Amino acid sequence: MVGAADGNGKLVIAGQTDSIAYTTMFDADSMVTTSVPYTDPTLPAGAPQVTFRGVGRLGSDGKLAGTTSLRLASNPDSVLGAVRWEATRKP
């Protein structure tokens, strides 16, 4: 991930020529990252475009943890998959 101070950035996947633009914003106690629509190379050929949305929170133990979901770009209410994550190393 390559980010900027204004909250915009791009996700660069090893072996892929295209990057995925995203925006990160802070809302109350949450960090919310949302991508622009893109064609996911891991999905079957002809699959519709998708977006990802990640929500993370800093816990009282100092760990950043959250969930990220993959959604149809044409219908963001349609979640194709979701994962839970936890940041385990300090930058």
C-alpha positions as CSV (number, residue, x, y, z in Angstrom):
1,M,0.0,0.0,0.0
2,V,1.2,3.4,-0.9
3,G,-0.6,6.3,0.9
4,A,-0.5,10.0,1.1
5,A,-1.4,12.5,3.8
6,D,-4.7,13.4,2.1
7,G,-6.0,9.8,2.7
8,N,-5.7,8.7,-1.0
9,G,-3.4,5.8,-1.9
10,K,-3.0,2.8,-4.2
11,L,-2.7,-0.9,-3.5
12,V,0.1,-2.5,-5.5
13,I,-0.1,-6.3,-5.8
14,A,3.1,-8.1,-6.7
15,G,3.0,-9.5,-10.2
16,Q,0.1,-7.2,-11.3
17,T,0.5,-4.2,-13.7
18,D,-2.5,-2.3,-12.4
19,S,-2.8,-0.7,-8.9
20,I,-6.1,-0.2,-7.0
21,A,-6.9,3.3,-5.9
22,Y,-8.4,3.7,-2.4
23,T,-9.4,6.4,0.1
24,T,-8.9,6.2,3.9
25,M,-10.9,8.4,6.3
26,F,-11.2,8.4,10.0
27,D,-14.7,8.4,11.6
28,A,-15.0,8.5,15.4
29,D,-12.9,5.6,16.6
30,S,-12.7,3.9,13.2
31,M,-10.4,3.9,10.2
32,V,-12.4,3.2,7.0
33,T,-10.7,2.4,3.7
34,T,-12.7,2.1,0.5
35,S,-11.4,1.2,-3.0
36,V,-12.6,2.4,-6.4
37,P,-14.2,-0.4,-8.6
38,Y,-11.6,-2.7,-10.1
39,T,-11.3,-6.1,-11.9
40,D,-10.0,-8.6,-9.4
41,P,-7.5,-10.9,-11.1
42,T,-8.2,-13.7,-8.6
43,L,-11.9,-14.0,-9.6
44,P,-13.0,-16.0,-12.7
45,A,-12.7,-14.4,-16.1
46,G,-15.8,-12.3,-16.9
47,A,-16.5,-11.6,-13.2
48,P,-18.0,-8.2,-12.5
49,Q,-16.0,-5.4,-11.0
50,V,-15.6,-5.3,-7.2
51,T,-14.6,-2.9,-4.4
52,F,-13.2,-3.5,-1.0
53,R,-14.0,-1.8,2.2
54,G,-12.0,-2.2,5.4
55,V,-12.8,-1.0,8.9
56,G,-10.2,-1.0,11.6
57,R,-10.1,0.1,15.2
58,L,-7.3,0.7,17.6
59,G,-8.0,-1.4,20.8
60,S,-7.2,-0.5,24.3
61,D,-4.3,-3.0,24.1
62,G,-2.8,-0.9,21.3
63,K,-3.5,-3.4,18.5
64,L,-5.1,-2.3,15.2
65,A,-7.7,-4.9,14.1
66,G,-10.7,-5.0,11.9
67,T,-12.5,-6.6,8.9
68,T,-12.2,-6.1,5.1
69,S,-15.0,-7.1,2.7
70,L,-15.1,-7.7,-1.0
71,R,-18.3,-6.3,-2.6
72,L,-19.9,-6.0,-6.0
73,A,-19.2,-2.6,-7.4
74,S,-22.7,-2.5,-9.0
75,N,-24.4,-3.4,-5.6
76,P,-22.2,-2.6,-2.5
77,D,-24.7,-4.4,-0.3
78,S,-23.7,-7.7,-1.9
79,V,-20.7,-9.0,0.0
80,L,-18.7,-11.6,-1.8
81,G,-16.3,-12.4,1.1
82,A,-14.9,-11.0,4.3
83,V,-11.8,-11.5,6.4
84,R,-10.8,-10.4,9.9
85,W,-7.3,-9.0,10.3
86,E,-4.9,-7.8,13.0
87,A,-1.8,-5.6,12.5
88,T,0.9,-7.5,14.3
89,R,4.0,-5.4,13.8
90,K,4.8,-1.8,14.4
91,P,5.9,0.2,11.3
